[in-house]
Amino acid sequence: MAVAHAFVIGGDRPEDRPHESTSERVLEVGGHGAVDASVFEGFSYTALGHLHRPQKVGRETIRYCGTPLPYSFSEDHQKSVTVVDMDADGAVEITDVNLKAGRKVYSMIGTMDELLAEGTHPEAVDRFVRATVTDPGVVLNAKSRLEERYPLIIEVSCSRRGLLRQRVLDRKFSRIGSIRSKPSLRSGPNENIPNQMMPTEGFWQRQSKQQK
């Protein structure tokens, strides 16, 4: 049996590369970013570490067991442990046992109305949630509003279709002292802001500091 902490690939084709997660760091050994699975040809079983998703590489007996808990929202796969029974001749029997420890992660995307609609995303209620809001224009208090339905929400962001800024005071935009045109950030007019005009980045930074 071999045990290795490395980024192992099964071949030169794109489909031979293992599935990665955003929470994994780039790993190089001896100046090389990847190790070919053929290095382990002489072993009955190779237990790999580094990648967080349970998966085989090249053949069934070269495997990543993965992590027992998710470390990023890209790890929405089923977590498991790999049980390997090996006899004296090196023959192996492999069993994956699914884990229920910890909380799962969940990502969702939509307008505020879509995300807050009754009956939508019921599985997200007891998971760590990442929400991408697609409303055009400014959305105020998005995280606190979403928390009422999804109490474990920990990340809220906006897509290029719209603009979302946290920590913005609920005040009239007539009091904004400095605005400039940002047509690329908007997909349509907003009744609270002059057409094709958005607050500057400096404005958002000042509001953030005030709320801190």
N, C-alpha and C positions, 0 to 999 in steps of 0.2 A: 504494500500500500504506500502511496505517495501522498504527502500533504504539502500544499503550496499556496502562498499568498501572491497572486499574480493576475494579470489580465491575459487570459488564454483565449486564442481563437482557433476555430476548427478548420480554417482554410483561407483561400484568397478571395472567395466570393463574398459579396456583401451579406448574404444570408448566413454565412459561416461565423459572423461576428456575434458574440453574445449580446443580450439585451442589457443596456446600461440604465442607471438612474441618475438624476441630477444631483443627488447627495453624495455621489462617489467622487473621490479625487483622482486626478490623473496619476497613474502609477507607472514608473519606469524602473526596470531592473537592468543594470549594466549598460545603460544608455538606450535600451530597447523598450518601446512602449507596449509591445505585445509578445507573447510566447506562443509558439505553435503547439497545438495539441499533440503532435507527433513526438514531442519530447518525452511524453509519458507512455509510449507504446509498450514498454516492458513491464508495466505495473498492472496488477489485476484490478485495482481501483485507485482513482485519484480524487482526493477530497480538496476542493479549491475554496479559497477565501478571497474576498475583495468586492465582488459584485453582490448586490443586495437582493437580486431576484433568484429564486431557485430555478436551476436550468442545467441541462446537459451541454457539453461542448464537444462536438465531433462525434462522440459515441456515448452510450448510456453510462459507461463506467468512468467517465470524466465529468464531474458535476460540481456546481456551486450549490451549497445548501441554502444560501441566502441568509438574511437577518431575521430574527424572530419578531421584530417590530419595524414599522415604517419610519424612515428618517426624512422623507420629503413627500410632497404630494404626487410625485411621479411613481411612488411605490403603492399604487392602489391594487396590486395583485394579491392573491392569497399567500399568506405566509405559512411556512411549513418547516419541518425538520426531516432530514433524510436518515433512515435507518438502513444500515448495510450489514447483512449477514454473509460472512465469508467462510468457506470450508477450508480444509487443509490443503486442497489442491488449487485454491485461488478462485474458485467459482463463487460468484456473488449473487445475492438476491437483494433487490433494492425496493424499499417501501417509503413512500412519502406520507408523512403524518401531518395533517393540517393543524394549525395553531389558532387558538381563539384568544390568546393573551393580548392585552392592550386594546387600543381603539384603532379602527380603520380610518383612512383618509378619504375625502370625497371632494371632487372639483365640479363646479357648475358654472354655467354662463347664461346670461340673459338680461333683460331689462329688470328694473326693480319690481315692476308689476308682475312680470313672469316669475321671478324668484320668490315673491311673497304670495303668489296665488295659492289658494287653498288646495291641498292635495298634491302639490308638486314636490318632488324630491323628498319623499317621506323617509328614505333610508339615510338622509343626511342629518337627521335630528340628533342622533347619538354618535356622530362621527366628527373628527376634526375637519373643518370645511374651509375651502378656498373658493371665493366667489369672484367672477369677472363680470362687471356690470357694463352693459352696452348702451345705456341711455345716452342720447345726444345731449350736449350741454352739461351743466353742473348738477351733481347729485349731492345734496346736503345730508349729513348724518346717516350715511349709507350703512356703516358698520353697526351702529346702535339699532337701527331699524331691522336689519337682518338678524341681529342677535336675539330679538324677540321670538323669532321663529326657529333659528338655528343657534342655540346657546353656546356651541363649541366652535363657532366661526373664529378663525384666527388670521385670515388674510383676505383683504378686499382690494381689488385693483380694477382698472378700466381697460377697455379695449381701444383700438384706434378709432372705432366708430364714435366713441363718446369721450367725455372727460369726467374723471372722478377725483376729487381731492378731499382727503380727510382733514379734520381739525380746521374747518372753515367756520367762522362766526356767521350766524344766521342774521345777516343785516342787509339793508338795501344796497343794491349795487350803485346807487347814485352817490354813495359816500366813498366809492373807490377813487383814489386820487390819480392812479396811473393805470391806463389800459393801452393795449396795442393790438394790432391785428394779428390773429393766429388762425387763418382759414384752414390750415392743414389739420388742426385739432378738432374740427367741428364737422359734423355731417349734416347740419341743418340749423336754422335759426332758433334762438331761445328767447322767450318773452322777457326774461329778466336782464338780458345783456344786449347792447346794441349789436345789430347784425354784423357777423364776422369779426366781432371784437371780444377778446378774452382778457382777464387780468394777467398781468405779467408774472413771471416766476418769482420776482422779488416780493410781490404781494402775498403769494402763498407762503413764502418763507416767513414773512413778518407775522402772518396770522398764526402760523404754527408756533412761533416763539411766544406769542402772547398767550396762547392757550396752555403752554407748558408752565 
